[in-house]
Amino acid sequence: MKFAVLLIDLIEMAGFLFHETIFGPVKSRRFGISLGINLLPNDFKICSFDCVYCECGWTKDVVPKEYHYVDSKIVREQLEAVLIDFSENKKPIDNITFAGNGEPTLHPEFEQIVSDTIELRNKYFPNTKVTVLSNSTTLNDDRILNSLLKIDNKIMKIDAGSNEMVSLINRSLNNITLEEIVLNLQKFHGNLTIQTLFLRGNVDGKIIDNTTDFEVNLWLDHLKKIKPNSVMIYPIDRATPALNLEKISFEELNVIAEKVRNLGIKAEVF
């Protein structure tokens, strides 16, 4: 199934947005010195999720007819210019990371951009990793799956154990189920990292809590099936579009991480 819906955030409230296609590099605890690639608009968000905690703000189902994604050739030109500059000036880059204002795999030329990025990485920074942060919703498209398989670090999202809690937290806009996501993630044969944000709160009168024993145990069952090489666990870090959300303590997150480690899977709290 290919995505027929591309949804845009008009940012009714302030959100943290990347205003360039190639940005950084930034120092990251997870990725070292990371040069970012934002394949989405520089002033609003495109995503298949409408997460209650998203630092970019809410996602709206309004698509300006005049909007065009940045052309893959422009992405290549801008990336190569930065890589040449960094190479000539002996500036280090640990990761080239697809991230930005929403879901990067929604770009219609994602396949070509990944190929170009790997080619340029091999030419200028052969020891640098290529990384993607994805919400795991586009894997029914074989072109996207095959492109992701070429990337060194696949950081894929699962934010809860049950469909009900995923619906409350991620508010999927393409009706994909958690079961479908888990089946697709198994296609990586363990060569991926699962990323999960834990939180509690009340949104529109509904209790959100993916830290309960029930949710955590279901989530652990998914990890057993996916067999990722590692798991990244983290709390809310920036302002969220939904109010009344609780940041979970490091100590509580580490208890959850220890349960992952007991499965023989590396886990780290950020």
Phi and psi in degrees as a GROMACS rama.xvg file:
@    title "Ramachandran Plot"
@    xaxis  label "Phi"
@    yaxis  label "Psi"
@TYPE xy
-97.0677  152.084  LYS-2
-71.3794  127.247  PHE-3
-102.263  -8.24383  ALA-4
-119.797  121.822  VAL-5
-116.9  121.533  LEU-6
-116.258  140.981  LEU-7
-118.764  139.225  ILE-8
-93.5132  119.346  ASP-9
-88.5855  0.460858  LEU-10
53.9545  69.6677  ILE-11
-66.153  -29.4939  GLU-12
-115.488  163.66  MET-13
-61.8632  138.568  ALA-14
-137.68  160.095  GLY-15
-84.8027  113.627  PHE-16
-124.001  151.192  LEU-17
-93.2312  127.799  PHE-18
-103.204  15.6772  HIS-19
-139.771  157.099  GLU-20
-73.5796  -46.8743  THR-21
-107.685  120.73  ILE-22
-132.16  159.228  PHE-23
91.1827  -154.192  GLY-24
-76.3101  157.891  PRO-25
-120.072  150.889  VAL-26
-85.6147  122.758  LYS-27
-124.51  136.056  SER-28
-63.347  -34.2677  ARG-29
-79.5669  -39.0709  ARG-30
-122.479  9.26554  PHE-31
69.5893  -139.115  GLY-32
-83.8307  108.835  ILE-33
-116.097  124.588  SER-34
-93.8294  123.296  LEU-35
-94.671  148.476  GLY-36
-122.509  115.856  ILE-37
-103.79  106.791  ASN-38
-86.5271  2.61974  LEU-39
-108.984  175.081  LEU-40
-56.1985  154.959  PRO-41
-87.6833  -4.98573  ASN-42
-133.923  5.56959  ASP-43
-159.088  176.127  PHE-44
-113.103  142.153  LYS-45
-122.22  125.125  ILE-46
-156.275  159.112  CYS-47
-96.5167  -3.67862  SER-48
-115.451  160.923  PHE-49
-131.972  59.6211  ASP-50
-62.1555  138.936  CYS-51
-66.6785  -18.6164  VAL-52
-107.219  1.83041  TYR-53
-60.79  125.438  CYS-54
-66.345  -17.4639  GLU-55
-84.8835  -7.38309  CYS-56
100.805  -172.047  GLY-57
-73.7262  155.47  TRP-58
-101.244  133.382  THR-59
-117.667  150.188  LYS-60
-90.581  47.9385  ASP-61
-121.682  122.011  VAL-62
-116.33  108.335  VAL-63
-58.6637  127.413  PRO-64
-61.793  -27.4247  LYS-65
-84.5799  -3.90156  GLU-66
-75.6671  135.517  TYR-67
-130.216  134.958  HIS-68
-62.6858  150.546  TYR-69
-60.9063  132.217  VAL-70
-65.2975  143.096  ASP-71
-59.1076  -32.7619  SER-72
-66.0465  -36.3629  LYS-73
-69.6745  -40.6625  ILE-74
-58.1936  -45.9387  VAL-75
-61.3308  -46.6346  ARG-76
-60.8882  -45.1594  GLU-77
-67.7835  -41.4648  GLN-78
-65.0942  -43.984  LEU-79
-63.7721  -40.106  GLU-80
-59.8077  -42.7391  ALA-81
-67.6356  -42.8001  VAL-82
-65.3129  -37.9273  LEU-83
-62.5283  -46.5652  ILE-84
-58.9893  -46.694  ASP-85
-67.7584  -36.9846  PHE-86
-67.0379  -46.2888  SER-87
-65.9466  -32.3687  GLU-88
-97.722  10.0148  ASN-89
53.2986  42.0471  LYS-90
-92.5619  131.018  LYS-91
-78.1859  149.727  PRO-92
-136.906  120.878  ILE-93
-85.911  -36.5232  ASP-94
-141.066  144.229  ASN-95
-108.29  114.766  ILE-96
-117.646  122.434  THR-97
-78.4661  112.423  PHE-98
-147.465  -149.624  ALA-99
114.736  -149.681  GLY-100
-90.4523  63.3239  ASN-101
126.89  -148.077  GLY-102
-96.067  110.23  GLU-103
-62.7029  -29.9368  PRO-104
-73.2318  -4.82039  THR-105
-77.7294  -13.2334  LEU-106
-61.6469  129.057  HIS-107
-64.3149  -17.6438  PRO-108
-110.486  26.7891  GLU-109
-55.7701  -41.7081  PHE-110
-58.9299  -47.2425  GLU-111
-66.8374  -40.1913  GLN-112
-65.6292  -39.3761  ILE-113
-62.2612  -44.8381  VAL-114
-61.0905  -43.9266  SER-115
-63.7082  -41.635  ASP-116
-63.9385  -43.5305  THR-117
-65.1435  -40.2414  ILE-118
-61.8497  -45.8971  GLU-119
-68.8605  -38.6148  LEU-120
-58.8385  -46.4481  ARG-121
-61.8784  -32.5045  ASN-122
-77.313  -43.5978  LYS-123
-106.18  -34.8865  TYR-124
-137.464  68.6194  PHE-125
-61.662  -19.1737  PRO-126
-94.9427  -0.443688  ASN-127
-85.2947  142.165  THR-128
-87.7207  148.393  LYS-129
-103.221  129.951  VAL-130
-128.328  148.172  THR-131
-132.082  139.6  VAL-132
-107.401  114.835  LEU-133
-132.465  151.797  SER-134
-90.1498  6.88105  ASN-135
72.126  14.3665  SER-136
-96.6744  -6.16493  THR-137
-108.124  11.6647  THR-138
-76.5588  -6.46351  LEU-139
-72.8703  -15.4793  ASN-140
-88.2657  111.923  ASP-141
-59.9127  -31.2805  ASP-142
-64.4212  -41.0842  ARG-143
-70.5775  -44.2623  ILE-144
-57.2245  -47.8185  LEU-145
-64.9526  -34.2963  ASN-146
-67.333  -42.2383  SER-147
-64.6454  -34.581  LEU-148
-62.7828  -23.6078  LEU-149
-80.3623  -16.8249  LYS-150
-83.608  142.158  ILE-151
-63.5497  -52.1882  ASP-152
-117.515  109.724  ASN-153
-99.2465  108.502  LYS-154
-101.445  103.627  ILE-155
-112.818  140.676  MET-156
-92.1884  135.914  LYS-157
-141.364  117.665  ILE-158
-103.172  2.77195  ASP-159
-167.62  174.854  ALA-160
-95.0932  -30.3044  GLY-161
-109.512  153.755  SER-162
-58.3076  -38.7142  ASN-163
-61.7415  -44.167  GLU-164
-73.1858  -37.0416  MET-165
-60.5567  -40.3335  VAL-166
-62.5887  -38.9369  SER-167
-72.7165  -35.719  LEU-168
-85.684  -50.4784  ILE-169
-93.566  -24.2303  ASN-170
48.6866  59.8916  ARG-171
-56.9502  139.27  SER-172
-102.855  6.48858  LEU-173
-126.583  12.5787  ASN-174
64.056  20.6026  ASN-175
-70.9503  142.965  ILE-176
-96.1535  159.225  THR-177
-63.1455  -38.9104  LEU-178
-59.3694  -40.2716  GLU-179
-64.8763  -42.4372  GLU-180
-62.2297  -45.3755  ILE-181
-62.2186  -42.9148  VAL-182
-60.6166  -41.7945  LEU-183
-67.4118  -38.1745  ASN-184
-67.4349  -23.9119  LEU-185
-67.5502  -17.794  GLN-186
-70.5343  -13.0135  LYS-187
-82.2365  -8.31615  PHE-188
52.1106  40.8711  HIS-189
87.0753  -8.9972  GLY-190
-88.2713  67.3388  ASN-191
-164.344  167.325  LEU-192
-118.547  135.151  THR-193
-93.6561  134.043  ILE-194
-116.513  128.73  GLN-195
-135.641  131.552  THR-196
-103.461  126.791  LEU-197
-102.678  140.934  PHE-198
-160.235  164.847  LEU-199
-136.169  153.663  ARG-200
169.231  -172.228  GLY-201
-133.993  115.712  ASN-202
-124.392  120.917  VAL-203
55.1433  36.9499  ASP-204
79.5125  5.5215  GLY-205
-110.803  133.877  LYS-206
-76.4653  128.821  ILE-207
-114.172  125.114  ILE-208
-162.742  103.06  ASP-209
-97.8183  15.1817  ASN-210
-100.679  -2.39895  THR-211
-67.9492  158.441  THR-212
-57.6364  -39.5529  ASP-213
-59.2865  -50.2926  PHE-214
-68.2328  -43.0515  GLU-215
-64.2254  -40.8403  VAL-216
-65.198  -40.3624  ASN-217
-63.8137  -41.8091  LEU-218
-61.1706  -41.3  TRP-219
-64.0693  -36.3883  LEU-220
-62.165  -38.0009  ASP-221
-64.8823  -40.9969  HIS-222
-62.3358  -37.1395  LEU-223
-60.7799  -36.5267  LYS-224
-76.1831  -39.9832  LYS-225
-77.4202  -34.7264  ILE-226
54.7605  53.5712  LYS-227
-67.9638  157.631  PRO-228
-75.8014  -17.553  ASN-229
-163.817  165.168  SER-230
-131.596  131.761  VAL-231
-104.619  124.884  MET-232
-117.542  131.8  ILE-233
-150.952  160.483  TYR-234
-101.87  178.747  PRO-235
-60.0802  136.032  ILE-236
-120.332  -28.3923  ASP-237
-126.065  177.301  ARG-238
-59.1598  142.435  ALA-239
-113.632  150.478  THR-240
-66.4519  -35.0598  PRO-241
-87.0814  140.037  ALA-242
-87.7061  173.51  LEU-243
62.2073  36.1088  ASN-244
-106.034  138.159  LEU-245
-101.273  133.501  GLU-246
-80.2401  125.583  LYS-247
-82.0324  139.465  ILE-248
-70.528  156.787  SER-249
-59.2988  -39.7051  PHE-250
-62.1009  -43.7452  GLU-251
-68.4507  -39.5735  GLU-252
-65.1808  -35.1578  LEU-253
-68.5599  -30.3179  ASN-254
-62.8419  -42.9948  VAL-255
-65.4117  -42.0095  ILE-256
-60.2471  -37.0705  ALA-257
-65.2563  -32.7356  GLU-258
-65.3938  -35.1369  LYS-259
-67.8623  -43.892  VAL-260
-61.6197  -32.3205  ARG-261
-66.77  -16.3061  ASN-262
-85.8581  -2.91717  LEU-263
85.5718  18.2876  GLY-264
-112.664  132.775  ILE-265
-63.8674  135.338  LYS-266
-139.694  140.67  ALA-267
-137.511  142.474  GLU-268
-101.061  133.364  VAL-269
